[in-house]
Amino acid sequence: MATHKLQPDTWVDNYGDYLFNFAVGRVSDSEIAKDLVSETFLAGLKSAKNYKGDAAERTWLIAILKRKVIDYYRKINSKKGKAEVRMNYSSSSDSDGDWMEEQVADPYSMLENSDMENDELGLAIQECISKLPKKQSMVFTMKTIQGISTEDICNELGINPSNLWVMIHRARTALMGCLNQNWF
C-alpha cells in the first residue's frame, strides 16, 4: 500500500466540492453542510500529526466529516427533549413568548398569589387535559404532573423516547390552545 502525505494547502480546491456534496446529502441544509466542511478542515489540520498515510487524503477527510455529521445529529437530537412551547400570556412583560415556568414562580405577580385564580386555572388545566387524546393525556400527566422518568414511561407504555417527546409537545400545544380559548 502506498504511503500518502497530507497537503492541506490544496484541500479546499481538491476536496471542498466533494466534501460539501457529501455533507449536504446527509444534512439537507447547505449552510450546515458548509459549517461541517469547515469544521472538517480545521479538525484535519489539528489532527494532521496523527495521519499515518494508510488512507488517501480524501478518504481520511471523509472519515472526519462522517464523524462531524454524526456529532451534528447527536447534538440536535439531544436538544429535542428540551423543546418547550412558548406563548405570550403576560401583559406585564415586554418579551414575546416568556417561558411559562419562569412566570409561574414570579413572587411579585399577583395572579399566582390569588387562591381563586389558582383554583380556576387548575380546573381549566384539568378540563383541557381531559380533552386530549387518551395516550397524550396519559403521557403528559405521567411526565409533567407526576414526574415519572422518561425510561419508566416508555417501558410502561411500550413507546420510544422520541415518540414520548412528540406526544408531550403535541399535548402542550393543544393545552396552550385550549387554555387560550377557555382561560385567558
Secondary structure, 3 states (H helix, E strand, C coil): CCCCCCCHHHHHHHHHHHHHHHHHHHHCCHHHHHHHHHHHHHHHHHCHHHCCCCCCHHHHHHHHHHHHHHHHHHHHHHHHCCCCCCCCCCCCCCCCCCCHHHHHCCCCCCCCCCHHHHHHHHHHHHHHHHCCCHHHHHHHHHHHHCCCCHHHHHHHHCCCHHHHHHHHHHHHHHHHHHHHHHCC
